[in-house]
Amino acid sequence: MSTPAIATQQPDALWRQQLLLAASLFAACLLGIASRPAGYSAAVWPANAMLLGLLLRNSSWALSPATWLCALGAYLAADVLTGAPWLRALGMNGANMLGVLAGWLVLRRHAPTIVGFARQRSVLMVLVGGTVAALGGALPAAPVMQWAFAAPLSASLLMWLSSETYDMVVFLPLMLAAPRGWVWQWNFAQLLQPVRQGGVAPLLALLACEALAYYVNGPGMLGFSVPALVWCAMRYGVFPITVLNLLVCSWKTALAAMDAISFVPVQLLPVTSLRLGIALLSLAPLAVAVAHQLHSETLRKLEQAVNFDHLTGALSRRSLMEQGSRLVQRLHHEASPVAVLLMDLDNFKQINDRHGHAQGDTVLREFASLVLHSLRPLDLFGRIGGEEFALILPNTTAAQARMIGERLRAQLHEYPFMARSGNRLAVTMSAGLHAAQPPGPHDSLEHLMAQADSALYQAKAAGRDRVHGQVPDQG
């Protein structure tokens, strides 16, 4: 699967992507052809869902006539090379293309939200778009099937409609939820991370449910795996559940084919019921996975808003004080040193007054970025308010903290802050330092910061653009 950013590629790059598209569709068509009952159409046909998914992920592809020609060529090549008559291949694959076009016309405006399932209604939109695609292909395909296979028109229409609805509901979510890039470009270690974090218990439960369904059998076997799939959806996320849905649905379909159901018009009603039942049951775990994903993203955004300053990305004052207090207490028990640097941008009000608050915000963001890129993993950096920032340095002596402060001050001198006029802005900072080696029982974070604040006041009184600090004999 390819990235949605193809619109910016050069023509030769688009040409290569279209060749990859054709090759992928050719392989998918061969898979569908392998599922054909003797003398009838395919029982499973993933190619249409694959094509629709790729067009939705890559908006510029659908606007290129060459893309549609490559796709049609892949369809026809697979049919003709496996012995299908030309006229039947042209009629059936023309219907395939019309179905994909109908689905794309319905879903293209919703592509930004349904790719990756960024909204809860995305699941419903995929169902609607997939059904429209199925109907858009079934209407022209029914007379072709009636002519090619001597099947009643109504039976041909219903067989195509149920088959294509099944394919769209099962395969299209996988295409829309897949990572960026083609399969060989995926980071499989990252893809398996949700499974490692979620544990194997949901997978074992799913296997147990499928084993139970196999031995119990009967019409109710379709729903046996739904609770385990819902559990997997909550633990693993959207893309893994689309893979599991595909595997489970394929397994159930294969069992039905090996048992008593043949995917031909003679068994029209059982086949239709089986296909739609399996496909629609797969929507429940997908909807749960999407809802859980959106809920988790909302919580992450809320945590980000609470714990981090929205402008600079530094810790908020509240988060800095909470994390810093715990850190100082731990360092006290470990008898390890700690240093606190309070940093204030000199004459910052003049920047706002002369160049505007937008320019001042830019200076704050770039200063924070400069500090954040200099931190060690355990260092804490937060915005106290306005242009004042605090840096808590664990396992750091006073001499080391002074070196850090001086290095940041020197980097600030050299940093190319630019005004809107194109002139360079001279930005300096004053810093107050206080270190405890190690912190004593009365050296709370508030006490350390108060001492550093007093040192900052002295640095400003001494002329600014300097680091000033006092170090007690012991904590």
C-alpha positions in Angstrom: 0.0 0.0 0.0 1.3 3.4 -0.9 1.3 6.8 0.8 -1.2 9.6 0.3 1.6 12.0 -0.7 1.9 10.7 -4.3 0.4 13.9 -5.7 3.7 15.7 -5.3 5.7 13.0 -7.2 7.3 13.5 -10.6 5.6 11.8 -13.6 8.2 9.0 -13.8 7.6 8.2 -10.1 3.9 8.1 -10.7 4.5 5.7 -13.6 6.5 3.4 -11.4 3.7 3.5 -8.7 1.2 2.6 -11.4 3.2 -0.4 -12.4 3.4 -1.6 -8.8 -0.4 -1.0 -8.6 -0.9 -3.2 -11.7 1.4 -5.9 -10.3 -0.5 -6.0 -7.0 -3.8 -6.1 -8.7 -2.7 -8.9 -10.9 -1.6 -11.0 -7.9 -4.9 -10.2 -6.2 -6.9 -11.3 -9.3 -5.0 -14.6 -9.4 -5.9 -15.2 -5.8 -9.6 -14.5 -6.6 -9.4 -16.7 -9.7 -8.1 -19.6 -7.6 -11.3 -19.4 -5.5 -13.6 -19.9 -8.5 -16.0 -22.8 -8.4 -16.1 -24.8 -11.6 -17.9 -22.9 -14.2 -18.7 -19.8 -12.1 -17.3 -16.6 -10.8 -14.9 -16.2 -7.9 -16.0 -17.0 -4.4 -13.6 -14.3 -3.0 -12.3 -11.3 -5.1 -10.0 -8.9 -3.1 -8.8 -7.0 -6.1 -11.6 -4.4 -6.2 -11.2 -3.5 -2.5 -7.5 -3.3 -3.0 -7.9 -0.9 -5.9 -10.5 1.2 -4.1 -8.3 1.4 -1.0 -5.2 2.5 -3.0 -7.2 5.2 -4.9 -8.5 6.6 -1.6 -5.0 6.6 -0.1 -3.5 8.2 -3.1 -5.9 10.9 -4.4 -3.9 11.8 -7.5 -3.9 8.3 -8.8 -7.6 8.3 -9.5 -7.2 11.5 -11.5 -4.8 9.9 -13.9 -6.4 7.9 -16.8 -3.2 5.8 -16.9 -4.0 4.4 -13.4 -7.4 3.1 -14.6 -5.8 1.6 -17.7 -3.1 -0.1 -15.7 -5.8 -1.5 -13.4 -7.9 -2.8 -16.3 -4.9 -4.3 -17.9 -4.0 -6.2 -14.7 -7.6 -7.5 -14.5 -7.7 -8.6 -18.1 -4.2 -10.1 -18.1 -5.1 -12.3 -15.0 -8.3 -13.6 -16.6 -6.9 -14.2 -20.1 -3.7 -15.9 -18.9 -5.9 -18.3 -16.9 -8.0 -19.2 -19.8 -11.1 -17.0 -19.6 -12.7 -16.0 -22.9 -12.0 -12.4 -24.0 -15.6 -11.2 -24.1 -16.4 -12.6 -20.7 -13.2 -11.2 -19.2 -14.0 -7.7 -20.7 -17.5 -7.7 -19.4 -16.8 -9.0 -15.9 -13.8 -6.7 -15.4 -15.6 -3.7 -16.9 -18.2 -4.3 -14.1 -15.3 -4.5 -11.6 -14.0 -1.1 -12.7 -17.4 0.5 -12.6 -18.0 -0.8 -9.1 -14.7 0.6 -7.9 -15.5 3.9 -9.6 -18.9 4.1 -7.9 -17.3 3.5 -4.5 -14.5 6.0 -5.1 -17.1 8.7 -6.1 -18.9 8.2 -2.8 -15.9 8.0 -0.5 -13.3 10.4 -2.1 -14.5 13.4 -0.1 -14.2 11.4 3.1 -10.8 10.0 2.3 -8.9 12.2 4.8 -10.9 10.7 7.7 -11.6 7.1 6.6 -7.9 6.5 5.8 -6.6 5.5 9.2 -10.1 5.6 10.6 -9.7 9.1 12.1 -13.4 9.4 13.0 -15.9 7.1 14.6 -18.3 7.4 11.6 -15.5 6.1 9.4 -16.6 2.5 9.9 -20.1 3.4 8.8 -18.8 5.3 5.8 -16.7 2.3 4.7 -19.8 0.1 4.9 -21.9 2.6 2.9 -19.1 3.1 0.3 -18.4 -0.6 0.0 -22.1 -1.3 -0.5 -22.4 1.3 -3.2 -19.3 -0.2 -4.9 -20.8 -3.6 -4.7 -24.1 -2.4 -6.2 -22.3 -0.4 -8.8 -20.5 -3.5 -10.0 -23.5 -5.9 -9.6 -25.8 -4.0 -11.9 -23.7 -4.2 -15.1 -22.2 -7.6 -14.1 -25.6 -9.4 -13.7 -26.4 -9.6 -17.4 -22.8 -10.6 -18.2 -23.1 -13.4 -15.7 -26.5 -14.4 -17.0 -25.0 -14.7 -20.5 -21.6 -16.3 -19.5 -22.9 -18.8 -16.9 -26.6 -19.3 -17.9 -27.7 -18.2 -14.5 -30.9 -16.3 -13.7 -30.5 -12.5 -13.8 -31.8 -12.1 -10.2 -29.5 -14.8 -8.9 -26.5 -13.3 -10.7 -27.3 -9.9 -9.3 -27.6 -11.2 -5.7 -24.6 -13.4 -5.9 -22.4 -10.6 -7.1 -23.8 -8.1 -4.7 -23.3 -10.4 -1.6 -19.8 -11.4 -2.8 -18.6 -7.9 -3.4 -20.2 -6.6 -0.2 -18.3 -9.3 1.7 -15.0 -8.4 -0.1 -15.4 -4.7 0.6 -16.3 -5.1 4.2 -13.5 -7.5 4.9 -10.6 -6.3 2.7 -11.2 -2.5 2.4 -10.7 -1.7 6.1 -7.3 -3.5 5.9 -6.3 -1.3 3.0 -7.4 1.9 4.8 -5.8 1.1 8.1 -2.5 -0.2 6.8 0.8 1.7 7.4 2.2 4.1 4.8 4.2 2.6 2.0 4.2 -0.7 0.2 4.3 -3.9 2.2 8.1 -4.3 1.9 8.5 -0.8 3.2 6.7 -1.5 6.5 8.4 -1.5 9.9 7.2 -4.9 11.1 8.9 -4.4 14.5 6.7 -1.3 15.0 3.6 -3.1 13.7 4.1 -6.0 16.2 4.5 -3.6 19.1 0.8 -3.4 20.0 0.7 -7.2 20.1 3.7 -7.3 22.4 2.2 -4.7 24.6 -1.3 -6.2 24.6 -0.1 -9.7 25.3 -1.0 -13.0 23.7 -4.0 -13.7 25.9 -6.6 -12.2 23.5 -5.1 -14.2 20.6 -5.3 -17.4 22.6 -8.9 -16.6 23.5 -9.6 -16.1 19.8 -8.0 -19.4 18.9 -10.0 -21.1 21.6 -13.3 -19.6 20.4 -12.6 -20.7 16.8 -11.7 -24.2 18.0 -15.0 -24.3 19.9 -16.9 -23.1 16.9 -15.3 -25.8 14.7 -16.3 -28.6 17.0 -19.7 -27.3 17.9 -20.6 -26.3 14.4 -24.1 -25.1 13.5 -25.4 -21.7 12.4 -24.4 -20.0 15.6 -20.7 -20.7 15.0 -20.3 -17.4 13.2 -20.6 -15.4 16.4 -18.4 -17.5 18.7 -15.3 -15.4 18.0 -16.9 -12.0 18.4 -16.1 -11.5 22.1 -12.5 -12.5 21.6 -12.2 -10.2 18.6 -13.6 -7.3 20.7 -11.0 -8.1 23.3 -8.3 -8.1 20.6 -9.7 -4.8 19.3 -9.3 -3.1 22.7 -5.8 -4.4 23.2 -4.2 -4.3 19.8 -5.8 -1.4 17.8 -7.3 -0.8 14.4 -4.8 -2.2 11.9 -4.2 -5.5 13.8 -7.9 -6.0 14.1 -8.4 -5.6 10.4 -5.8 -8.3 9.9 -7.5 -10.6 12.4 -10.9 -9.9 10.9 -9.6 -10.9 7.5 -8.0 -14.1 8.9 -11.1 -15.1 10.8 -13.5 -14.3 8.0 -11.4 -16.2 5.5 -11.2 -19.2 7.9 -15.0 -19.3 8.4 -15.5 -19.0 4.6 -13.1 -21.8 3.9 -14.8 -24.0 6.5 -18.1 -23.4 4.9 -16.8 -24.2 1.5 -15.3 -27.5 2.8 -18.5 -28.4 4.5 -21.8 -28.1 2.6 -21.8 -24.7 0.8 -20.8 -24.2 -2.8 -20.6 -20.6 -4.0 -22.9 -21.1 -7.0 -26.5 -19.9 -7.7 -28.0 -23.2 -6.7 -27.2 -22.3 -3.1 -28.1 -18.6 -3.5 -29.7 -18.0 -0.1 -27.2 -19.9 2.1 -24.3 -18.3 0.3 -25.8 -14.8 0.6 -26.6 -15.3 4.3 -23.2 -16.7 5.1 -21.3 -13.9 3.3 -23.3 -11.0 4.7 -23.3 -12.6 8.2 -19.5 -13.0 8.3 -18.9 -9.6 6.9 -21.2 -7.7 9.1 -20.0 -9.5 12.3 -16.5 -8.2 11.5 -17.7 -4.6 11.8 -18.3 -4.9 15.5 -14.6 -5.4 16.5 -13.5 -2.8 14.0 -15.9 -0.2 15.5 -14.6 -1.1 19.0 -11.0 -0.7 17.8 -11.7 2.7 16.2 -13.6 3.9 19.3 -10.8 2.8 21.6 -8.2 4.4 19.4 -10.0 7.7 19.4 -10.5 7.5 23.1 -6.8 6.9 23.6 -5.9 9.8 21.3 -8.2 12.1 23.2 -6.6 11.1 26.5 -3.1 11.6 25.0 -4.1 15.1 23.8 -5.5 15.9 27.2 -2.4 14.7 29.0 -0.3 16.8 26.5 -2.4 19.9 27.3 -2.1 19.4 31.0 1.5 18.4 31.2 3.1 20.5 28.5 3.2 24.1 27.6 1.3 24.5 24.3 3.6 27.1 22.9 7.1 25.8 23.6 6.6 22.1 24.3 8.4 22.4 27.6 6.7 21.0 30.7 4.0 23.0 32.3 4.7 24.6 35.6 2.4 22.2 37.4 3.9 19.1 35.7 7.5 20.4 36.3 6.8 20.9 40.1 5.2 17.5 40.4 7.9 15.6 38.6 10.7 17.7 40.0 9.5 17.1 43.6 9.5 13.4 43.1 12.9 13.6 41.5 14.4 15.7 44.4 13.0 13.2 47.0 14.6 10.3 45.1 17.9 12.0 44.9 17.8 12.8 48.6 17.4 9.1 49.4 20.2 8.2 46.9 22.5 10.9 48.3 23.0 12.2 44.7 23.5 15.9 43.8 20.9 18.0 42.0 21.1 21.5 40.5 18.4 23.9 39.5 18.8 26.6 36.8 16.2 29.4 36.5 16.6 31.1 33.1 15.0 34.3 32.0 15.3 35.9 28.5 16.7 39.4 28.9 14.6 42.4 27.9 11.9 40.2 26.4 9.3 42.8 26.7 11.2 45.0 24.2 11.0 42.2 21.6 7.2 42.0 22.0 6.9 45.8 21.9 9.1 46.4 18.9 8.4 43.3 16.8 5.1 42.0 18.0 3.9 39.1 20.1 4.1 36.7 17.2 7.8 37.3 17.0 8.1 37.0 20.8 6.3 33.6 20.6 8.8 32.5 17.9 11.7 33.4 20.1 10.2 31.4 23.0 9.6 28.4 20.8 13.1 28.4 19.4 14.8 29.0 22.8 12.8 26.1 24.2 13.8 23.9 21.3 17.4 24.9 21.8 17.3 23.7 25.4 15.3 20.6 24.7 17.8 19.3 22.2 20.6 19.7 24.9 18.8 17.6 27.6 19.7 14.2 29.0 16.9 11.7 29.4 16.4 12.4 33.2 16.7 16.3 33.0 13.4 18.2 33.5 12.8 21.4 31.6 9.7 23.5 32.1 8.2 26.9 31.5 7.5 28.8 34.7 5.7 31.6 33.1 6.2 34.3 30.5 9.8 34.2 29.4 11.1 32.3 32.5 12.1 28.7 32.3 13.5 26.2 34.8 15.9 23.3 34.3 16.3 20.6 36.9 19.5 18.6 36.6 19.8 15.4 38.5 23.2 13.9 39.4 24.8 17.2 38.5 27.2 19.2 40.6 27.3 23.0 40.9 30.4 23.2 38.6 28.7 21.0 36.0 25.5 23.0 36.2 27.4 26.2 35.7 29.0 24.8 32.6 25.6 23.8 31.2 24.3 27.3 31.9 27.2 28.9 30.2 26.9 26.6 27.2 23.3 27.4 26.8 24.0 31.1 27.2 26.7 30.9 24.5 24.4 28.9 22.1 21.8 31.6 22.6 24.4 34.3 21.5 25.1 32.3 18.3 21.5 31.4 17.5 20.2 33.2 14.4 17.0 34.7 15.7 15.5 36.6 12.7 13.0 39.5 12.8 10.3 39.8 10.2 12.3 42.7 8.7 15.1 40.3 8.0 17.4 41.7 10.6 18.9 39.5 13.2 17.6 39.7 16.8 20.1 39.7 19.7 18.7 37.5 22.4 20.4 36.9 25.7 19.5 35.2 29.0 20.3 35.5 32.6 20.4 32.4 34.8 20.3 31.7 38.5 21.9 28.5 39.8 21.4 26.6 43.0 22.8 23.2 43.7 22.5 20.8 46.6 25.2 18.1 47.0 23.1 16.1 47.9 19.7 17.6 48.8 19.0 17.5 52.5 15.6 16.7 54.2 14.6 20.4 54.0 15.7 20.9 50.4 12.4 20.7 48.8 12.1 21.7 45.1 10.3 24.9 46.2 13.3 25.8 48.4 15.8 25.0 45.6 13.9 27.1 43.1 13.6 30.0 45.6 17.3 30.0 46.0 17.8 29.8 42.2 15.4 32.7 41.8 17.4 34.8 44.2 20.5 34.0 42.2 18.7 35.0 39.0 17.8 38.4 40.5 21.4 38.9 41.3 22.5 38.0 37.8 20.1 40.6 36.4 21.2 43.2 38.9 24.8 42.6 37.8 24.1 43.5 34.2 22.2 40.5 32.7 23.6 37.9 30.2 25.3 35.9 32.8 25.0 32.8 35.1 25.0 33.5 38.8 24.7 31.1 41.7 25.5 30.1 45.2 26.2 26.6 46.4 25.7 25.6 50.1 28.4 23.6 51.8 25.9 20.6 52.1 22.3 19.7 51.6 
